[in-house]
Amino acid sequence: MPTRSELVADAAVTVLARDGLRGLTHRAVDTEAGLPPGSTSNCFRSRSALLMAIVDRLEQLDLAALDPGQPDATSVPTVARSLAESVGSMASPRHVRATRARMALLLDETAGPAMAAGHRRFLDLLEALLAQAGHADPAPAARAVSDLLEGALLHAASVPARTVDVDALTDAVERLLR
């Protein structure tokens, strides 16, 4: 059973994906969650706190999209495959709501502070995976891979009926990491 904060964060992701940042209000989240007016404000007093809750929830969903365990980081090709499969999952109809919410946050400067911390954690995870896989220079490689993956997600989420070709994305990540 989700906590009230989790319920509100999930509803906020839905509102953001559907209505964009302009439509993201505490009242709209209350309505989406089926909660009495003021419930979202009780959990997240400010818009900034609500945005941070969305970023945290999206991060939880992203980690859940990875393989159930820690990704296999025994080699660069296995990391590339794991990342491509995760992006394929995140772009699927089942997860596209979260991907659209993420894209809305990425494109709005007011959400920048909330996104920066989550993006840094993702880069740290990528860097650690690449280092474990034996990549010679994991920090810049992690940034480049992140850019590629975000681009693939953007296209998949914004173009109707477009899917991620996991094999092609795996090849692209591997080429980038050479």
N, C-alpha and C positions, 0 to 999 in steps of 0.2 A: 504494500500500500504506500503510494507516494506521500511525502510530507506536503504540507500546505505550500511551502516554498518551492518544492519541486513541481507541484501542480501549477503554480503561478509561472514559474520559469518556462515550463512546457507550453503553456498558453501564450506567453509572451513570444516565444519562438514562432508559434503559429500565426499570431497577429502580425509580427514583423515580416514573415514570409509572404503573407497574403496582402497586407496593406502598406508595407514599407515603413520607413522611420516616421513619416508624417502621421501615419495611422496608429503608431505605437503610443498609446496612452494608458495610464493606469486604469481608467474606466473601461477601455476596450479589452484590456487583459482580464479585468473582473468579469466582464460579459462572456468572453471566450471560455474562461475557466468555470463559468456557472457559479460564481461566488458573489456574495453581497458586495455592494459598492464600498470601497475603502479597503477591501481585503488585500489588494496588491500593494497599496500604500503601507499597510501594516507590515508586510514582508520586506518591501523595498521602498523606502521613503522617497528617494529622489529618482529622477530619470537616469542619472549616472549609475545609481545602485541597480536599477532595473537592467540597464545595458550590461553591466558587469555580470549580473545573474544570467543573462542570455549567453554571454561569452562563455561563462563557466559551464552552462548546460550544453552548449555546442561542443565544447571540449570533451565533456563526458560522452556525448554521442559519437564524436570522432574516435575516441579511444575504444568505444564499444564496436565500431566498424572495423577496427583492426582484428586480426585473428584473435580468438578467445584468449590465447596466451600471449606471451611476448612474441613479437615478430621474430622469425628465424633470421638472425643476423650473422650467419656463418660465412656469407660471401656477399659481394655487391649484387650479383644476379638474384640471390634470394631476397635481399632487401628490396631491390627494384620490383620484383614480382609481388611481394607483400604490399608495397605501397600502391602499386597499380591496381591490385585487387581491392584495396581499401577505397581508392577513388572510385572504382567501378561500383562498389557497394553504396558509397555516399551519393552517387549520381543516379542511383536506381529510384524508381517511383516510391519505394518504401521510405527512402531517406531524403528525397528532393526538398521537402519542406525545410529541413535544417540547412541544406545547402543554399537555398534561396535566401534564408535569413542571414547566413554568413555573408553572402554576396552583398546584401543590402548594407550590412555593417561595414564591409570593406570599402564601399563606395561613398560613404558619408564621413566627412571630416569630424563631426561631433562625436562619433563613436570611436575615434582614433585611440584615445587613452584606454578605453575598455579592451580594444582589440590588441593593443601593443603587448600586454602581458601574456595573453593567450598565444599570440604568434611567437613570442620569445620562448614559451614553453615547448611549442611545437618544433621550433628550430633546434632547441636543446635536445629533444628526443631524436630528431633526425640526425643531428651531429653525433650523438652517442651511438645510434644504430650504425652509421657509416664508419665510425671509428672501430666499433666492434667487428665490423665486416672487413676491416683492414684497409679502408680508403686512406690514401696518403695525406689528404688535405680536407678533412671533413667539414670544417666551418663554412668555407665558401661553397662547397659542394651542396651542403644542406640548404643554403639560401637559394641556389640555382634550382635544386629539385623542388623546393617549396613553390617557387615561382611557376615552374612547369605544372605541378599538380593543381595549383590554384587556377591556372589558365584552363586546364582540362575540365575542372569542375565548373568554371564560369560558362564555358561553351555548352557543356551538358545540361546545365540548369537553365540556360537562357534560350536555347534553340529547341523548339518543340520536337519531340520524338528522337532527339539525338542521344546516343548512348556513348559510353566510354568503351573503346576497343582496348581491352585489358592487355592483349598481346602487343599491340602497337605502342601503348603507353609504357609497358615494361621495356620494350626495345629502346624507346626514347630516353627513359631514365638511365638505362645501362649506357647508352651512347654518351649521355651528358656526364656520366661519372667516370668515363675513361680518361 
